[in-house]
Amino acid sequence: MAEGRCRRLADLPSGILENVASFLVNPSRAIFAAALATSDSPSDTRSIIVGDQWDTLDFGEIEKYLAAKLSDDDIHKILLCTDAVNRVKRLMLTNCTHITGVGLEPLRGSIIIEQIDLSLVGEHQNPIIYPEPPISCNHVLPILDSVIAS
């Protein structure tokens, strides 16, 4: 590798990454930060990218095909990167049709969350999804119970 050559996204200066992130809607910004979290990038760079405006995390703001590809592992990383347990008041899982709910674990015990929308489809859309999504009450209910109890 030539001296000074950037081979990974995480090797870019934090200012460039912050500038790129400023053009993204919140869910895309969170996905971007979660992707960097798997690399060796400094946590302060991820913090700058994530920002602090997390009242609502609505996956309906990103392309449907992208939201549909998100896994429980992706959701878990996103919730950790955004410190959702302490910041997110409304979580909308619109179009997140490949999750079981286990990725919501970082919300356990949240005292700030006011709404978790598990409808998986947007407003005024057909609620019938084929194949049936894998979301499971066995995974989601204990997390919701812990939020209610907090």
C-alpha positions as CSV (number, residue, x, y, z in Angstrom):
1,M,0.0,0.0,0.0
2,A,1.3,3.4,-0.9
3,E,2.0,5.9,1.9
4,G,-1.0,7.9,2.8
5,R,-3.4,5.9,0.7
6,C,-6.9,5.3,2.1
7,R,-8.0,1.7,1.7
8,R,-10.9,1.7,4.1
9,L,-13.7,4.1,4.8
10,A,-12.7,4.2,8.4
11,D,-9.3,5.5,7.3
12,L,-10.8,8.8,6.1
13,P,-10.4,11.8,8.4
14,S,-13.3,12.2,10.8
15,G,-14.2,15.6,9.3
16,I,-14.9,14.0,5.9
17,L,-17.0,11.3,7.5
18,E,-18.9,13.9,9.5
19,N,-19.6,15.9,6.4
20,V,-20.9,12.8,4.5
21,A,-23.1,11.9,7.5
22,S,-24.6,15.4,7.6
23,F,-26.4,14.6,4.3
24,L,-28.0,11.4,5.6
25,V,-31.4,11.0,7.2
26,N,-31.2,9.6,10.8
27,P,-31.6,5.9,10.0
28,S,-29.0,6.1,7.3
29,R,-26.6,8.0,9.6
30,A,-27.1,5.3,12.2
31,I,-26.4,2.5,9.7
32,F,-23.3,4.4,8.6
33,A,-22.0,4.7,12.2
34,A,-22.8,1.1,12.9
35,A,-20.8,0.1,9.8
36,L,-17.9,2.1,11.2
37,A,-18.3,0.5,14.6
38,T,-17.2,-2.8,13.2
39,S,-14.0,-1.3,12.0
40,D,-11.0,0.2,13.9
41,S,-12.3,3.7,13.7
42,P,-12.2,5.7,16.9
43,S,-15.4,5.9,19.0
44,D,-15.2,9.7,18.9
45,T,-15.5,9.6,15.1
46,R,-18.6,7.4,15.4
47,S,-20.1,9.8,18.1
48,I,-19.6,12.7,15.7
49,I,-21.3,10.9,12.9
50,V,-24.2,9.7,15.1
51,G,-24.9,13.2,16.5
52,D,-27.4,13.7,19.3
53,Q,-30.8,14.2,17.5
54,W,-32.4,10.8,18.3
55,D,-35.9,11.5,19.5
56,T,-37.3,9.4,16.6
57,L,-35.6,6.6,14.7
58,D,-37.9,5.8,11.8
59,F,-36.7,3.2,9.3
60,G,-39.6,4.3,7.0
61,E,-37.3,7.2,6.1
62,I,-34.9,4.9,4.2
63,E,-35.5,2.9,1.0
64,K,-37.9,0.0,1.6
65,Y,-35.4,-2.5,0.1
66,L,-32.7,-1.4,2.4
67,A,-34.9,-1.6,5.5
68,A,-36.0,-5.0,4.5
69,K,-32.4,-6.2,4.4
70,L,-31.7,-5.2,8.0
71,S,-31.1,-8.1,10.4
72,D,-31.4,-8.3,14.2
73,D,-27.7,-7.9,14.4
74,D,-27.9,-4.6,12.3
75,I,-30.7,-3.3,14.5
76,H,-28.7,-4.2,17.6
77,K,-25.6,-2.3,16.4
78,I,-27.7,0.7,15.4
79,L,-29.4,0.9,18.8
80,L,-26.1,0.7,20.5
81,C,-24.4,3.3,18.3
82,T,-27.2,5.8,18.9
83,D,-27.4,5.0,22.6
84,A,-31.1,4.4,22.0
85,V,-31.8,3.2,25.5
86,N,-31.1,6.8,26.7
87,R,-32.0,8.8,23.6
88,V,-34.7,7.4,21.4
89,K,-38.3,8.2,22.3
90,R,-40.0,6.7,19.2
91,L,-38.7,3.7,17.3
92,M,-40.5,2.9,14.0
93,L,-39.5,-0.5,12.4
94,T,-41.3,0.2,9.1
95,N,-40.2,-2.2,6.4
96,C,-37.8,-4.1,8.8
97,T,-39.3,-7.4,7.7
98,H,-36.4,-9.7,8.4
99,I,-36.1,-9.2,12.2
100,T,-37.1,-11.6,14.9
101,G,-37.0,-8.9,17.6
102,V,-33.9,-10.1,19.4
103,G,-32.0,-7.1,18.0
104,L,-34.2,-4.8,20.2
105,E,-32.3,-6.0,23.3
106,P,-30.4,-2.7,23.8
107,L,-33.7,-1.1,24.6
108,R,-34.2,-3.3,27.6
109,G,-35.0,-1.1,30.7
110,S,-35.3,2.2,28.8
111,I,-37.0,4.9,30.7
112,I,-37.1,7.3,27.8
113,I,-38.8,5.3,25.1
114,E,-42.5,6.3,24.6
115,Q,-43.4,4.3,21.4
116,I,-42.1,1.2,19.6
117,D,-44.0,0.7,16.3
118,L,-43.7,-2.9,15.3
119,S,-46.2,-2.6,12.4
120,L,-43.4,-3.3,9.8
121,V,-45.4,-1.6,7.0
122,G,-45.9,2.1,6.4
123,E,-49.2,4.0,6.8
124,H,-51.8,3.2,4.3
125,Q,-49.9,0.2,3.0
126,N,-51.3,-3.4,2.8
127,P,-50.6,-5.0,6.2
128,I,-50.2,-8.5,4.6
129,I,-46.6,-9.4,4.2
130,Y,-45.5,-12.5,2.3
131,P,-43.6,-14.4,3.4
132,E,-44.7,-13.8,6.9
133,P,-42.1,-11.9,8.9
134,P,-40.1,-13.8,11.5
135,I,-40.7,-11.3,14.3
136,S,-41.5,-13.2,17.5
137,C,-43.4,-12.4,20.6
138,N,-41.0,-14.6,22.5
139,H,-38.2,-12.1,21.8
140,V,-40.1,-8.8,21.8
141,L,-42.4,-9.2,24.8
142,P,-39.7,-9.5,27.5
143,I,-38.0,-6.4,26.2
144,L,-41.3,-4.5,26.1
145,D,-42.1,-5.7,29.6
146,S,-38.8,-4.4,30.9
147,V,-39.5,-1.0,29.3
148,I,-43.0,-0.8,30.9
149,A,-41.5,-1.9,34.3
150,S,-38.9,0.8,34.2
